Amino acid sequence: MEDEVFSALLALLSAEELAAKRAHLAANTLTDGVLAEGMARLAASASDRHAALLSIAEGYDET
């Protein structure tokens, strides 16, 4: 069970990292300022979630 939970955490980490990268790329390429700002907020949110999941995974790995 623990391996399944850790695997799920790793999958979420990968997904959030990819989401942050894609949103950041989109924010830098959009020409509409409002859309670019919204995409930048999405990128920041995904980065925050990635950091939180990483913290959880590191704590989980230590146990």
C-alpha positions as CSV (number, residue, x, y, z in Angstrom):
1,M,0.0,0.0,0.0
2,E,2.8,2.4,0.9
3,D,4.4,1.9,-2.5
4,E,1.1,2.7,-4.2
5,V,0.8,5.9,-2.3
6,F,4.3,6.9,-3.1
7,S,3.8,6.1,-6.7
8,A,0.7,8.2,-6.8
9,L,2.6,11.1,-5.2
10,L,5.3,10.8,-7.9
11,A,2.7,10.8,-10.6
12,L,1.1,13.9,-9.2
13,L,4.5,15.5,-8.9
14,S,5.2,14.8,-12.6
15,A,1.8,16.1,-13.7
16,E,2.1,19.4,-11.7
17,E,5.6,20.0,-13.0
18,L,4.5,19.5,-16.6
19,A,1.4,21.7,-16.0
20,A,3.7,24.5,-14.6
21,K,6.1,24.2,-17.5
22,R,3.3,24.3,-20.1
23,A,1.5,27.2,-18.5
24,H,4.7,29.2,-18.1
25,L,5.5,28.6,-21.8
26,A,2.0,29.7,-22.8
27,A,2.2,32.8,-20.6
28,N,5.4,33.8,-22.4
29,T,4.0,33.3,-25.9
30,L,0.5,34.8,-25.5
31,T,0.1,38.2,-27.0
32,D,-3.1,39.1,-25.2
33,G,-2.0,40.6,-21.8
34,V,-5.0,39.4,-19.9
35,L,-4.6,35.8,-21.1
36,A,-0.9,35.9,-20.5
37,E,-1.5,37.2,-16.9
38,G,-4.1,34.4,-16.3
39,M,-1.7,31.8,-17.6
40,A,1.1,33.1,-15.4
41,R,-1.2,32.7,-12.4
42,L,-2.0,29.1,-13.5
43,A,1.8,28.5,-13.8
44,A,2.4,29.9,-10.3
45,S,-0.5,27.8,-8.9
46,A,0.9,24.6,-10.5
47,S,4.4,25.5,-9.1
48,D,3.0,25.9,-5.6
49,R,1.2,22.6,-5.8
50,H,4.3,20.9,-7.1
51,A,6.3,22.4,-4.2
52,A,3.7,21.2,-1.7
53,L,3.6,17.7,-3.2
54,L,7.4,17.6,-3.2
55,S,7.5,18.5,0.5
56,I,4.9,15.7,1.2
57,A,6.9,13.2,-0.8
58,E,10.1,14.0,0.9
59,G,8.5,13.6,4.3
60,Y,6.9,10.4,3.2
61,D,10.2,9.0,1.9
62,E,11.9,9.6,5.2
63,T,9.4,7.4,7.1
